[in-house]
Amino acid sequence: MARLRTQPASISWLLTILTASLLALPVQSLYFFIDGAAPKCFFEELPKDTLVVGHYQAEEFLHEKSKYENHDAINIFISVDEVFDNDHRVVSQNGMSKGRFTFSAADSGDHKICFTSSGAAAGGWLNGGATSGIIKLTLDLAIGETSSIDSSDKNKIQDIVSKVKDLNGRLQDIRREQVWQREREAEFRDQSETTNARVVRWTLVQLAVLGITCAWQLSHLRAFFIKQKLT
């Protein structure tokens, strides 16, 4: 009976440790809410020569379905300002409800990243209350060195490079085949010209022999007829 009492306590203790360990895992993405056309901004301190690649997805809350769904009419304006350089703007991008943005930190310091919604979300109250105008924006930031490229883009580039290499290989094969065809055509043309020249020469020889034979026969017949008259 004592063992049966201690097992639930040990199980709950293990569950507590597992839950704490799961909560301690780093979060790869975050989401926040944008109300109407009011911009949502946050600050990110970045070292010099740091590449930032952001992927975002905006969803609008629908009262009819009581959930957030993607809406094609949502437009997201993205701006990135360098706070340390009198709010110098390095990114000014109008995007759809889902997309990406990229920038590189020219110098170390705070960067102000803002998102502003427009389109159906900003004017959701005009749609008869079907939408609330509140946008849920999911953001995934990949921050690294300028020389590093995120794995997905690297894989895409490698695929494109491999396709280009395949196309170049096929073009080389086509060019080699064209050169081979030209060589074959030149060889066939040379053979045809040689054969034609031989045929012409043989025809001339035959005509010469025929002419000589005819002349000999005529002279022989003439001599024969003259001899017959004399006798």
HELIX and SHEET records of a PDB file:
HELIX    1   1 ALA A    2  LEU A   23  1                                  22    
HELIX    2   2 VAL A   83  ASP A   85  5                                   3    
HELIX    3   3 GLY A  124  ASN A  127  5                                   4    
HELIX    4   4 SER A  151  LEU A  230  1                                  80    
SHEET    1   A 4 LEU A  30  ASP A  35  0                                        
SHEET    2   A 4 THR A 131  GLU A 145 -1                                        
SHEET    3   A 4 THR A  50  LEU A  62 -1                                        
SHEET    4   A 4 LYS A  67  ASN A  70 -1                                        
SHEET    1   B 4 LEU A  30  ASP A  35  0                                        
SHEET    2   B 4 THR A 131  GLU A 145 -1                                        
SHEET    3   B 4 THR A  50  LEU A  62 -1                                        
SHEET    4   B 4 LYS A  98  SER A 104 -1                                        
SHEET    1   C 4 LYS A  40  LEU A  46  0                                        
SHEET    2   C 4 GLY A 109  GLY A 119 -1                                        
SHEET    3   C 4 ILE A  74  GLU A  82 -1                                        
SHEET    4   C 4 HIS A  88  GLY A  95 -1                                        
END                                                                             
